[in-house]
Amino acid sequence: MVIGLAVMALSCSPTTVEGSDELASADPAAEASPSPVTTATTALAIDTAATDRAAVERILQQLTLEEKVGQLLMPVLAGVQATDVGNAEAALNRQISGMDQPVDIVDAFNLGGVLYLEANVESAEQVREFSRDLQTVATDSNGLGLLVAVDQEGGRVNRITDQVTVFPAASDLAGDVDAVTEASYVTGQQLQRQGINVVLAPVADVVVPGRPGFIGDRSFGADPEIVAEMVSGSVNGLQQAGVAAAVKHWPGHGATGTDSHLRLPELDVDRTMWEERERPPFDAAIASDVAIVVVGHLAVPGLDDTGTPATLSEVIIDDLLRQEMGFDGVVMTDALNMGAVGQFDEGQIAVDAILAGADILLVPPDLAAAYESLIEAAESEVLGPDRLDESIGRILTLKQKLGLLPDLG
């Protein structure tokens, strides 16, 4: 289906903001023109107050099942351009999708988003062109723009460095909320000019004093109140810059020593300790109207005594995050190709994550298997239409805030 012909200008278009050159300094506390980041809790700077739920509902009702399922998927596509990728990249794309070229994958699977890794990045101009070409394919296909995401935390986690300021690690900025907010604002502005509209940051994990574990300096520290204040500042900075912040790793990965890229960590805390230490930064992010919460791959028996990974736990996502804490934005899984969940069937894990309350599946290891399993689950009503539409409605609402929906007049 193609929704209309007039598509709004996407938020990934280059934007010039007065003072941004001065702000783009290696020193986030450097003197600069006044920043628009002035409030303690703000929503996305792009059209948040004007969210048109009726328009979202109209679009939702026009989507086919295949188009709805595609919106749930955010893979990594190999290559640095939309077409004519090299043989090695084409082979990687075939492995997950059966197709060689990113442009064909976006079109065939009705993709809702893509994630860039370092292998997708050569230069600022190349990333801009890649983003533009993928957006053109998506909007020509079904009228819906793509969520284009990247990990850009500062410190040691930065996928893009050309024409982007690399700020210090979270631990180095902790305690200075103005510096955190300014650094996040500058990061959001600079990435937006390269077609990025989702930043997988900030890290809301609280570390244990003397035991930084796997997260380490990516965390704002061991004091939950300080981490909460920094997380709020980062969310505000990013979203004032017009990109969606994706806070991670729910329900708190900082006190675990295990790398979830390799195997499943277990957070060994009772509910009381979790309330005191892990929860406050996520409460702060939600109070700041964070767009996305990323769920980590970790077992938390103190919250879900079955030991189910949080990514697949209805107790941790739906009961706790949504019902108890009141988060009504988009929930994204951590990358599903990580070792922590490697024992699960590649198609079934996609269905189970959505049933648990997730909305976007990040890096499904077999895109075709995930897509086909979700369609089969929807057709058999294992994944009921109401549950599917809940997720699609949240994704479309976010896309509307980012200017990624068609203007239906």
Steps between C-alpha positions, in 0.01 A plus 500: 500500500612858435349753739444813299754674281604797713754394760613744766863613512685255719675598818820358356529798267800723574414768753689812594469620858651823618794436727544135401853551368608649830331221689681237295813519713704224655418670829126461567512780754657746255346845457225493237196678374193448719363150469129426458529240775344690785244279672532211740261274313433542132363290219632468149566842355329403175121527507444317828210712616333464162480121503194412293369171631221495244755520217703220655188287525409567136843390383493198729172382353635528144809287557505139384611226737834480320554874535415487869743216567776683313466797734607277792839422345827695528785296350855589405546501123850434369659764280562873481248579231149398407595326174803337339653368821811285479499122482580451867223738611254343257576159649428629850171651386401174332573312819236690700250585226561308181575826315819680407421870505382718793251675272329170417491388864335823617238467227429127526470490878325838541764584757420741779860580579869422461799510732840625389822341625857609430504284185224720356700817550775653286436874512236755591403552137476126437276451806277789386461345155439152642234634736337706225487209256355260757237757599403544136449126458292475817273791420456392139406153623238575766516870582665446837847634572765289670629521853877522447685414820857502623686435827663832591565524874829689509816348641570159350163446330475715186407362160538832317796734539519705179349847557382386842652606831613202708425596858651340812352188654194529724711440811717804417199732466308365800394767747485782244150486359554811287799337329304178444204688356717712270702200381181309423346797320807548281517127428135494397538800270812365331360151450173636367694665216616154394149356492494349849174542690543249787798502737544191717589695813521587785614209714287495815681211668631556853833333578613359833783694673829329433336254259418684177435169326421473131347848467789685667555861394194496277303555822462835675606326821395325819267761650145439373396862556794640304451245221131592486578872468757436225265270311227763508745762369615275218146410395405866495809599300451235234128554462527878493738446209222315317615140530340226706692388809506126574590447867666169586527228636168436677462381776864577590821339377755690707545257790566198279849390404395283206516625142158433346664488158636164616254347749198585714583710810301471819429802716501358853287751692171486682214733417590745778860542383387535138256775603778688678781460248394402148158663471559876562680579170224333301236691696690818411513408132127433492430828682705671227276343234770277357395366161640146525602258774746229395462172689822319586562127480524410868314282745370668817348233726412767756257644246407190299565181693489289184844633401372593155722755324351847545470529121245217505339566839143626505542557874797734451379680186123512510418466870785707643614746234166569339235442764680591822742766376267643238729496197291534185777557246687254280673196651795363302688179564875498520660333197349155456820362348680520836626188674276552803198388296681288244331181622156612383350420160563793264139528392328420829703752700352776285147391584576448868657846537196671349264293717703608805439866416783606268421713194823501298727201447860615473733300272305177456769246400280361223283780366301273270428251780387777734276655234342169401450386861329827593266478201417139582437590865271784397309289248446228760416765763773378732595866463157659518405801286456726801847420632656556159318830452614623843861474388439645155307790652790584731751480215286720275455752780877525537541535125243778498702690761808459281327613182510154343133458416322615186297819510147384428363854526 
